[in-house]
């Protein structure tokens, strides 16, 4: 399977480099992103599950973002340390994906990509980051990622099911021992932010959207369906 997209055009035209498809799995906590990512990676070796960004890449990116970080702190309301880390991560991942080319690169599957990190900035961003400089950065980020992401897979399930999964999962989670109402508010805040990010990307002529209810199909069935969707996208219109 050749996991690439290439624009067609006249022979004399300057063609864009062949690049891998970029697919992000998104959804609230316990929607099933990690399980699906693992199932997809195990089922088809041309689907690259996850993409690790080297630490030195983050350092180099942070240096290039220095003017942005200075602008974000005017006027100064405290150090936006976590926000700068998330912005750096997005910049590093974006550059790494741009450098990947060729049919051998395979489709890249992300579960902590642009949608995830932009939503976290909305939910967890300090009040001091809400500024004209941040709005400028946000618009640029949406524009850049709208032409980088090819497909967003939105995974979701009813709140009672998500609550139950959160409480039964072996991994720790900051809300798993809270009340039903508190967990529901947490899920709702992320769901709203995810939807805002996805809507912004799609309005910028961005990626396709595939919606999946993870309470209605098992993970292997969803993985097969998504792999077929990816093959159709690779084949082109």
C-alpha positions, 0 to 999 in steps of 0.5 A, spaced: 500 500 500 502 506 497 501 511 503 502 518 500 498 523 496 500 527 490 497 533 486 497 532 479 498 537 474 501 539 467 508 536 466 511 543 466 508 545 473 512 545 479 509 539 483 509 538 490 513 533 494 510 526 495 508 526 502 505 521 507 497 521 509 496 524 516 491 522 520 489 524 527 485 520 532 481 525 537 476 524 542 474 525 549 478 521 555 476 514 554 473 514 547 478 509 545 484 513 541 490 509 544 486 502 543 484 504 536 491 506 534 495 500 537 490 496 533 491 500 526 499 499 527 498 492 528 494 490 523 497 494 517 505 495 517 504 501 512 500 505 518 505 508 522 502 509 529 505 515 533 510 519 531 516 521 536 519 528 536 526 528 538 528 532 544 533 536 540 527 538 535 523 541 541 529 545 543 531 548 536 523 550 535 523 553 541 529 558 539 525 560 533 519 561 537 522 566 541 519 572 538 512 569 539 513 567 546 515 574 547 509 577 544 505 572 548 507 575 555 505 582 553 503 585 558 506 580 563 501 576 567 506 571 569 510 565 565 506 561 560 511 555 561 506 550 559 503 554 554 510 555 551 511 547 551 505 546 548 506 551 542 513 548 541 510 541 541 506 543 535 511 547 532 516 541 532 511 536 530 509 540 524 516 541 521 517 533 522 511 531 518 513 536 513 520 533 512 517 526 511 516 524 504 516 518 499 512 512 499 516 509 504 514 514 509 507 510 510 501 513 513 502 517 520 497 516 525 497 521 531 493 521 537 496 527 540 497 531 534 494 538 533 487 537 534 489 534 541 494 540 543 490 545 540 484 543 545 488 542 551 491 550 550 483 552 550 481 548 556 488 548 560 491 555 557 492 560 563 487 566 562 494 571 561 494 567 554 488 570 551 491 576 547 492 579 540 498 575 540 495 569 541 489 570 537 494 571 531 498 565 533 492 561 533 490 563 526 496 561 523 496 554 527 489 553 524 492 555 517 498 551 517 495 544 520 489 545 515 493 543 510 497 538 514 492 534 516 488 529 511 483 526 516 480 527 523 477 521 526 472 523 531 471 518 537 466 518 542 461 515 546 455 517 551 458 520 557 456 514 562 460 509 558 466 514 558 465 515 565 465 507 566 471 506 562 475 512 566 474 509 572 475 502 570 482 503 566 488 501 570 492 508 568 491 513 573 487 519 571 486 526 575 478 525 574 477 518 575 475 518 582 471 524 582 463 525 582 459 523 576 457 531 575 465 533 575 467 527 570 461 529 565 463 537 566 471 535 564 468 531 558 464 536 556 469 541 556 474 537 552 468 535 547 467 542 546 474 545 545 475 539 540 469 541 536 471 548 536 478 546 533 475 541 528 470 546 526 476 551 525 480 546 521 475 544 516 472 551 515 480 553 513 479 548 507 482 542 512 481 535 513 476 530 512 472 528 518 470 521 520 465 520 526 466 513 530 461 511 536 466 506 539 460 503 544 457 500 537 463 497 534 469 493 537 476 496 536 478 491 530 472 492 526 473 500 527 480 499 525 478 495 519 473 500 517 478 506 518 484 502 514 479 502 508 478 509 508 485 510 508 486 506 502 481 510 499 484 516 500 491 514 498 487 511 491 485 519 490 479 521 487 
